[in-house]
Amino acid sequence: MQITTEEEEFREYVVTRGPALLRAAHQLTGHPLDAEDLLQNALTKTYLAWDRIADRGALDGYVRRAMVNINISQWRRRKLEEYPSDELPEVPCEPPETYGEVHERLERALSRLPERMRAAIVLRYYEDMTEPEVASTLGISVGTVKSTVSRAMAKLRSELGISGQPQR
């Protein structure tokens, strides 16, 4: 079987950008195996559209947008698996945390955010996109990005027990 130039170009893209795209997928899903599935689905869509993507510099944006769209579609299809409760579990006292433990707490808090908030935070702070880029990727206005990110950060601060606004 002969490998075409387009197939080789796609393979090179996946090898080069795959780890960064997998991190973004993990931030969107909150679970490593779901992230792999999400990235695989997005890369499949990208491969099928490869000859129609003229601007190779926009590939990351195309794949990220595909991941966000696929993740939202999957989320909408899922049934509610968690139910609210009147009783809150007791919170144990924990010793001071290491960097890894703080990172894990942040990951858990991020995974509990609603889909749009999580996507906005991941794109804005993990992917280092500007607010207009996030707005374009998510198909919402810049004002909606600002309010969504603000509310998401407030939820994360509350979840992590951090008070007040960040210092500038």
C-alpha positions as CSV (number, residue, x, y, z in Angstrom):
1,M,0.0,0.0,0.0
2,Q,1.4,3.4,-1.1
3,I,1.3,6.3,1.4
4,T,0.2,9.5,-0.2
5,T,1.7,12.9,0.5
6,E,-1.5,14.0,2.3
7,E,-1.5,10.9,4.5
8,E,2.1,11.5,5.4
9,E,1.4,15.2,6.1
10,F,-1.5,14.1,8.4
11,R,0.6,11.5,10.1
12,E,3.3,14.2,10.8
13,Y,0.7,16.6,12.1
14,V,-0.7,14.0,14.5
15,V,2.8,13.0,15.7
16,T,3.8,16.6,16.3
17,R,0.6,18.0,17.8
18,G,-0.9,14.9,19.3
19,P,0.3,15.3,22.9
20,A,-0.8,18.9,23.1
21,L,-4.2,18.1,21.6
22,L,-4.6,15.1,24.0
23,R,-4.0,17.5,26.9
24,A,-6.7,19.8,25.6
25,A,-9.0,16.8,25.2
26,H,-8.3,15.7,28.7
27,Q,-9.2,19.1,30.0
28,L,-12.5,19.0,28.1
29,T,-13.5,15.5,29.3
30,G,-11.8,15.2,32.7
31,H,-10.9,11.6,32.0
32,P,-7.9,10.2,30.2
33,L,-9.7,7.4,28.3
34,D,-12.6,9.7,27.3
35,A,-9.9,12.2,26.1
36,E,-8.3,9.6,23.9
37,D,-11.7,8.8,22.4
38,L,-12.5,12.4,21.9
39,L,-9.2,13.2,20.2
40,Q,-9.5,10.1,18.0
41,N,-13.0,11.2,16.8
42,A,-11.8,14.8,16.2
43,L,-8.8,13.5,14.3
44,T,-11.0,11.2,12.2
45,K,-13.1,14.2,11.2
46,T,-10.0,16.2,10.5
47,Y,-8.6,13.4,8.3
48,L,-11.8,13.2,6.3
49,A,-11.7,17.0,5.7
50,W,-7.9,17.2,5.2
51,D,-8.1,18.1,1.5
52,R,-10.6,20.9,2.2
53,I,-8.5,22.5,4.9
54,A,-6.5,25.1,2.9
55,D,-4.9,26.9,5.9
56,R,-2.6,24.3,7.6
57,G,-1.8,26.9,10.2
58,A,-5.4,26.7,11.4
59,L,-5.3,22.9,12.0
60,D,-5.1,23.2,15.8
61,G,-8.2,25.4,15.9
62,Y,-10.0,23.0,13.5
63,V,-9.3,20.0,15.8
64,R,-10.0,21.9,19.0
65,R,-13.4,23.1,17.6
66,A,-14.2,19.5,16.5
67,M,-13.3,18.3,20.0
68,V,-15.5,20.9,21.6
69,N,-18.4,20.1,19.3
70,I,-18.1,16.3,19.7
71,N,-17.8,16.7,23.5
72,I,-20.9,18.9,23.7
73,S,-22.9,16.4,21.5
74,Q,-21.8,13.5,23.6
75,W,-22.7,15.5,26.8
76,R,-26.2,16.3,25.5
77,R,-26.8,12.6,24.8
78,R,-25.7,11.4,28.2
79,K,-28.3,10.8,30.9
80,L,-28.0,12.5,34.2
81,E,-25.9,10.1,36.3
82,E,-25.5,12.3,39.4
83,Y,-28.4,13.4,41.5
84,P,-28.5,16.2,44.1
85,S,-28.6,15.3,47.7
86,D,-29.7,17.1,50.9
87,E,-26.8,15.6,52.8
88,L,-23.3,16.8,52.2
89,P,-20.4,14.5,52.9
90,E,-18.0,15.3,55.7
91,V,-14.8,17.0,54.5
92,P,-11.8,15.4,56.2
93,C,-8.9,17.5,57.3
94,E,-6.0,17.1,55.0
95,P,-2.2,17.7,55.5
96,P,-0.6,20.4,53.4
97,E,-0.7,19.5,49.7
98,T,2.1,18.8,47.3
99,Y,2.2,20.3,43.8
100,G,0.7,17.0,42.5
101,E,-2.1,17.1,45.0
102,V,-3.0,20.7,44.2
103,H,-3.0,19.8,40.4
104,E,-5.3,16.8,41.1
105,R,-7.7,19.0,43.1
106,L,-7.7,21.6,40.3
107,E,-8.4,18.8,37.8
108,R,-11.3,17.5,39.9
109,A,-12.8,21.0,40.4
110,L,-12.4,21.6,36.6
111,S,-14.2,18.4,35.8
112,R,-17.2,19.5,38.0
113,L,-17.8,22.6,35.9
114,P,-20.5,22.7,33.3
115,E,-19.4,21.9,29.8
116,R,-19.4,25.4,28.4
117,M,-17.5,26.8,31.5
118,R,-14.9,24.0,31.3
119,A,-14.4,24.6,27.6
120,A,-14.0,28.3,28.1
121,I,-11.4,27.8,30.9
122,V,-9.5,25.2,28.9
123,L,-9.3,27.3,25.8
124,R,-8.6,30.5,27.6
125,Y,-6.0,29.4,30.1
126,Y,-4.7,26.0,29.1
127,E,-4.6,26.7,25.4
128,D,-3.7,30.3,26.0
129,M,-6.3,31.6,23.5
130,T,-7.5,35.2,23.5
131,E,-11.1,36.0,24.4
132,P,-12.0,36.7,20.7
133,E,-10.3,33.3,19.7
134,V,-12.3,31.5,22.4
135,A,-15.5,33.3,21.3
136,S,-14.9,32.2,17.7
137,T,-14.0,28.6,18.7
138,L,-17.1,28.2,20.8
139,G,-19.4,30.2,18.6
140,I,-20.4,32.8,21.2
141,S,-19.8,36.5,21.8
142,V,-16.7,37.9,23.5
143,G,-19.0,39.2,26.3
144,T,-20.3,35.7,26.9
145,V,-16.7,34.4,27.0
146,K,-15.9,37.0,29.6
147,S,-18.9,36.3,31.8
148,T,-18.5,32.5,31.4
149,V,-14.9,32.6,32.4
150,S,-15.6,34.9,35.3
151,R,-18.3,32.7,36.7
152,A,-16.2,29.6,36.1
153,M,-13.2,31.1,37.9
154,A,-15.5,32.0,40.8
155,K,-16.7,28.4,41.0
156,L,-13.2,27.1,40.9
157,R,-12.0,29.5,43.6
158,S,-15.0,28.5,45.8
159,E,-14.4,24.8,45.1
160,L,-10.7,25.1,46.0
161,G,-11.3,27.3,49.0
162,I,-9.6,30.4,47.5
163,S,-11.1,33.7,48.5
164,G,-11.2,37.0,46.6
165,Q,-10.1,38.1,43.2
166,P,-6.6,37.4,41.8
167,Q,-4.1,40.2,42.3
168,R,-3.1,42.0,39.1
